[in-house]
Amino acid sequence: MARRSKVTINDIARHVGMTNMTVSRAFQDPDKVKPETREKILAAARELGYVPNAFASHLRSRKNRLIGLVTASVDNPFYSEVIKAISRAAEQHDYTIMLIDTDGSPEREEVAIETLLSYQVAGVILSPVSDDAAYQPAYLDRLRAAKLPVVMLDRILDVEDFSRVVLDNRLAGRLVGEALAKESIRQVLVLTGPRGSRITQHRLSGLKEAYDSAGIPLMLEQRPGDYTLQPAYRDMADFLRQSRAPEAVFGFNQLITLGAMRALHDAHVSRDDVLVAGIDRLPYADIFDVSVPCAVHDTYRAGHEAFHLLFEQIKDPTVAGREVVVSASLMH
């Protein structure tokens, strides 16, 4: 079956016997076209199945209202509230979000930035695939050359010239550590993100600080992962096969904690035997009468702050970059 070609302004002009300029004006500046002429053109457009090129019109208007949002994984529930907050704030200011999920791939992240630059977005909110200090993607120079407003969110690159919204990861680790120390727990299996991740390092430091302050010795075993569920499940299951269950398991984000809980369940290990704690709220856990001490951040606020930092730079490109830190609190 032959592919149907797109209907163009030229097709409509030929159909109604008018110039391309008149037809184009009927869509872009309808007040300058007689009502009967405009109606004839619109009727022909409906008949021929014409769909206006919104992006082309967008560029012609010279008033770009697109904002790029690049995340490493929309599967991570952490980002659902973040995206919701950014979308709502953008809508209030008449901006539209172009969301790109890189699925943790540096190559896809590179393509995402190139795509957003080609769309001439007004700015970019970026949660990169890695926050390892050694990760310096090539697209940084292109963003700088384009003088494009950029705000980093949660994971940040080791650069000084972009605004950022970060979580207080050291505090989050310390809050969970204090909860574990209060229960006189000494042996903790810590399921983390990558070893080189500064988020991992700060959360780990906070945990150790809590035990140092409490004067309780900590026997810690770290199993690094990638902040997703499956590696956490695998590492928890492997640990249970190789040794006795630990006194406590500390998951460094929501997906890691859920992966650990699934592995414990599959191994028939009772929650009474292993205390599970984590960072990020576990959604709907109360429905199943599951109580997990968690250090939580206001993720909606994180998204809201990211948009407003970006909006500041869009309005005034000379404004200095800023950092907003979102605190943590302990929930049971």
TIMIKE-624126 format. One record per residue (C-alpha): x, y, z; residue in three letters. Coordinates in pm, whole numbers, plus 50000, padded with zeros to 5 digits. Example, Ala and Ser with C-alpha at 12.3 -4.5 7.8 and 13.67 -1.06 7.14 Angstrom:
! residues 2
> 51230:49550:50780:ALA
> 51367:49894:50714:SER
***
This chain:
! residues 332
> 50000:50000:50000:MET
> 50148:50334:49896:ALA
> 50224:50576:50177:ARG
> 49999:50880:50171:ARG
> 50197:51202:50128:SER
> 50141:51494:50361:LYS
> 49903:51765:50249:VAL
> 50078:52102:50217:THR
> 49985:52467:50192:ILE
> 50051:52437:49817:ASN
> 49790:52159:49787:ASP
> 49526:52369:49960:ILE
> 49612:52674:49748:ALA
> 49566:52473:49427:ARG
> 49242:52323:49557:HIS
> 49080:52662:49634:VAL
> 49246:52856:49351:GLY
> 49426:53104:49576:MET
> 49787:53201:49639:THR
> 50007:53024:49892:ASN
> 50041:53351:50081:MET
> 49664:53386:50127:THR
> 49631:53028:50251:VAL
> 49928:53066:50486:SER
> 49787:53390:50624:ARG
> 49452:53218:50693:ALA
> 49631:52987:50939:PHE
> 49890:53223:51085:GLN
> 49715:53560:51084:ASP
> 49343:53488:51030:PRO
> 49227:53841:51116:ASP
> 49388:53966:50794:LYS
> 49180:53733:50575:VAL
> 48813:53789:50488:LYS
> 48586:53557:50688:PRO
> 48438:53391:50378:GLU
> 48785:53334:50230:THR
> 48914:53194:50558:ARG
> 48618:52958:50591:GLU
> 48670:52831:50235:LYS
> 49037:52761:50309:ILE
> 48962:52587:50640:LEU
> 48693:52372:50475:ALA
> 48945:52266:50208:ALA
> 49202:52188:50477:ALA
> 48953:51962:50655:ARG
> 48856:51794:50330:GLU
> 49216:51726:50228:LEU
> 49325:51620:50578:GLY
> 49576:51901:50628:TYR
> 49761:51906:50963:VAL
> 49951:52231:51034:PRO
> 50320:52197:51117:ASN
> 50311:52328:51474:ALA
> 50688:52322:51510:PHE
> 50747:52525:51194:ALA
> 50494:52780:51312:SER
> 50664:52778:51647:HIS
> 50999:52870:51493:LEU
> 50849:53134:51269:ARG
> 50695:53304:51569:SER
> 51050:53358:51705:ARG
> 50912:53296:52049:LYS
> 51018:52948:52146:ASN
> 50809:52805:52426:ARG
> 50970:52461:52445:LEU
> 51173:52336:52741:ILE
> 51374:52016:52723:GLY
> 51360:51772:53014:LEU
> 51617:51492:53002:VAL
> 51602:51213:53260:THR
> 51805:50897:53300:ALA
> 51498:50677:53359:SER
> 51129:50761:53367:VAL
> 51082:50413:53518:ASP
> 51220:50552:53843:ASN
> 50920:50663:54053:PRO
> 51136:50944:54192:PHE
> 51091:51128:53863:TYR
> 50711:51106:53842:SER
> 50656:51384:54098:GLU
> 50950:51580:53955:VAL
> 50807:51568:53603:ILE
> 50459:51657:53729:LYS
> 50594:51964:53910:ALA
> 50796:52082:53610:ILE
> 50504:52031:53371:SER
> 50262:52225:53592:ARG
> 50504:52512:53647:ALA
> 50580:52524:53275:ALA
> 50211:52533:53188:GLU
> 50157:52828:53422:GLN
> 50419:53020:53223:HIS
> 50292:52905:52881:ASP
> 50579:52665:52814:TYR
> 50562:52310:52682:THR
> 50785:52027:52803:ILE
> 50971:51798:52563:MET
> 51058:51492:52775:LEU
> 51338:51257:52668:ILE
> 51426:50938:52858:ASP
> 51788:50834:52802:THR
> 51742:50498:52979:ASP
> 52082:50540:53145:GLY
> 52269:50550:52813:SER
> 52540:50817:52754:PRO
> 52490:50774:52379:GLU
> 52117:50843:52407:ARG
> 52190:51139:52631:GLU
> 52420:51281:52362:GLU
> 52145:51237:52100:VAL
> 51889:51392:52337:ALA
> 52094:51711:52375:ILE
> 52152:51732:51998:GLU
> 51778:51690:51942:THR
> 51690:51965:52187:LEU
> 51947:52200:52034:LEU
> 51800:52135:51688:SER
> 51454:52219:51823:TYR
> 51593:52546:51955:GLN
> 51446:52491:52301:VAL
> 51441:52782:52542:ALA
> 51630:52583:52805:GLY
> 51710:52237:52938:VAL
> 51652:52064:53272:ILE
> 51898:51776:53284:LEU
> 51932:51476:53512:SER
> 52239:51311:53358:PRO
> 52308:50939:53337:VAL
> 52600:50968:53580:SER
> 52720:51196:53857:ASP
> 53068:51045:53865:ASP
> 53323:51328:53867:ALA
> 53499:51165:53571:ALA
> 53186:51189:53351:TYR
> 53239:51491:53127:GLN
> 53015:51448:52820:PRO
> 53112:51618:52494:ALA
> 52779:51799:52469:TYR
> 52878:52035:52754:LEU
> 53077:52255:52516:ASP
> 52786:52266:52270:ARG
> 52546:52377:52542:LEU
> 52787:52651:52643:ARG
> 52843:52761:52284:ALA
> 52467:52786:52233:ALA
> 52442:52994:52554:LYS
> 52146:52774:52645:LEU
> 52006:52800:52999:PRO
> 52065:52467:53177:VAL
> 51960:52343:53520:VAL
> 52087:52010:53652:MET
> 51854:51810:53874:LEU
> 51941:51544:54134:ASP
> 52244:51397:53954:ARG
> 52484:51671:53861:ILE
> 52791:51696:53643:LEU
> 53119:51820:53787:ASP
> 53089:52170:53642:VAL
> 53044:52508:53807:GLU
> 52862:52710:53542:ASP
> 52516:52547:53550:PHE
> 52250:52597:53813:SER
> 52143:52286:53999:ARG
> 51879:52143:54231:VAL
> 52028:51875:54456:VAL
> 51907:51658:54741:LEU
> 52073:51671:55081:ASP
> 52212:51320:55040:ASN
> 52445:51332:55339:ARG
> 52151:51420:55565:LEU
> 51941:51140:55413:ALA
> 52212:50884:55490:GLY
> 52255:51019:55841:ARG
> 51881:51006:55920:LEU
> 51861:50641:55821:VAL
> 52183:50569:56009:GLY
> 52040:50727:56323:GLU
> 51727:50512:56293:ALA
> 51937:50195:56256:LEU
> 52173:50289:56540:ALA
> 51874:50357:56764:LYS
> 51775:49992:56713:GLU
> 52133:49889:56814:SER
> 52188:49737:56469:ILE
> 52555:49684:56389:ARG
> 52558:49474:56072:GLN
> 52420:49658:55767:VAL
> 52415:49546:55406:LEU
> 52412:49864:55197:VAL
> 52280:49839:54843:LEU
> 52399:50153:54665:THR
> 52435:50318:54330:GLY
> 52772:50309:54150:PRO
> 53080:50349:54373:ARG
> 53189:50659:54180:GLY
> 52852:50831:54221:SER
> 52874:51133:54448:ARG
> 52516:51066:54560:ILE
> 52627:50720:54674:THR
> 52935:50861:54847:GLN
> 52742:51133:55032:HIS
> 52469:50895:55151:ARG
> 52734:50649:55268:LEU
> 52919:50926:55454:SER
> 52598:51029:55629:GLY
> 52536:50671:55742:LEU
> 52887:50640:55886:LYS
> 52860:50980:56057:GLU
> 52544:50867:56237:ALA
> 52717:50559:56376:TYR
> 53027:50757:56473:ASP
> 52810:51006:56661:SER
> 52621:50725:56836:ALA
> 52948:50553:56932:GLY
> 52828:50224:56787:ILE
> 53064:50011:56573:PRO
> 52932:49956:56222:LEU
> 52994:49639:56023:MET
> 52910:49757:55675:LEU
> 52909:49565:55349:GLU
> 52846:49762:55032:GLN
> 52704:49614:54713:ARG
> 52711:49879:54436:PRO
> 52444:49878:54165:GLY
> 52291:50131:53929:ASP
> 51989:50265:54120:TYR
> 51754:50016:53950:THR
> 51557:49723:54088:LEU
> 51707:49419:53917:GLN
> 52072:49457:54029:PRO
> 51949:49515:54385:ALA
> 51738:49200:54370:TYR
> 52036:49004:54235:ARG
> 52279:49135:54498:ASP
> 52037:49071:54783:MET
> 51966:48719:54660:ALA
> 52338:48647:54616:ASP
> 52413:48770:54968:PHE
> 52145:48544:55116:LEU
> 52283:48243:54929:ARG
> 52638:48310:55049:GLN
> 52580:48401:55412:SER
> 52328:48456:55688:ARG
> 52074:48734:55652:ALA
> 52208:49069:55773:PRO
> 52058:49254:56066:GLU
> 51952:49533:55831:ALA
> 51945:49623:55464:VAL
> 51971:49985:55353:PHE
> 51856:50060:54997:GLY
> 51993:50382:54849:PHE
> 51681:50461:54650:ASN
> 51323:50343:54613:GLN
> 51390:50086:54339:LEU
> 51688:49938:54524:ILE
> 51481:49900:54841:THR
> 51199:49731:54650:LEU
> 51448:49496:54481:GLY
> 51589:49396:54820:ALA
> 51242:49339:54964:MET
> 51146:49117:54673:ARG
> 51461:48907:54716:ALA
> 51394:48870:55090:LEU
> 51037:48766:55017:HIS
> 51143:48512:54754:ASP
> 51398:48366:54998:ALA
> 51124:48340:55266:HIS
> 51311:48571:55502:VAL
> 51073:48733:55748:SER
> 51064:49111:55787:ARG
> 51093:49042:56161:ASP
> 51442:48900:56101:ASP
> 51583:49176:55877:VAL
> 51514:49545:55920:LEU
> 51475:49711:55579:VAL
> 51538:50085:55547:ALA
> 51574:50309:55246:GLY
> 51586:50646:55079:ILE
> 51272:50769:54897:ASP
> 50916:50700:54997:ARG
> 50775:50356:54914:LEU
> 50440:50421:54744:PRO
> 50133:50243:54884:TYR
> 50342:50044:55134:ALA
> 50085:50121:55404:ASP
> 49819:49938:55204:ILE
> 50011:49615:55266:PHE
> 50087:49707:55629:ASP
> 50457:49743:55549:VAL
> 50655:49985:55763:SER
> 50995:50083:55624:VAL
> 51195:50371:55774:PRO
> 51283:50597:55481:CYS
> 51459:50928:55436:ALA
> 51238:51120:55196:VAL
> 51280:51439:54996:HIS
> 51013:51672:54864:ASP
> 51049:51566:54501:THR
> 50766:51793:54386:TYR
> 50955:52089:54530:ARG
> 51272:51970:54352:ALA
> 51095:51983:54015:GLY
> 50931:52316:54094:HIS
> 51264:52473:54193:GLU
> 51434:52336:53881:ALA
> 51181:52503:53653:PHE
> 51203:52837:53832:HIS
> 51583:52837:53823:LEU
> 51559:52777:53449:LEU
> 51290:53043:53405:PHE
> 51516:53294:53583:GLU
> 51790:53230:53328:GLN
> 51553:53242:53032:ILE
> 51428:53584:53142:LYS
> 51777:53712:53225:ASP
> 52070:53525:53064:PRO
> 52315:53726:53278:THR
> 52181:53591:53608:VAL
> 52439:53395:53807:ALA
> 52397:53020:53846:GLY
> 52252:52905:54177:ARG
> 52219:52588:54380:GLU
> 51902:52484:54564:VAL
> 51930:52204:54821:VAL
> 51620:52001:54904:VAL
> 51633:51868:55259:SER
> 51534:51523:55385:ALA
> 51311:51394:55665:SER
> 51261:51049:55816:LEU
> 50936:50863:55767:MET
> 50826:50523:55901:HIS
***
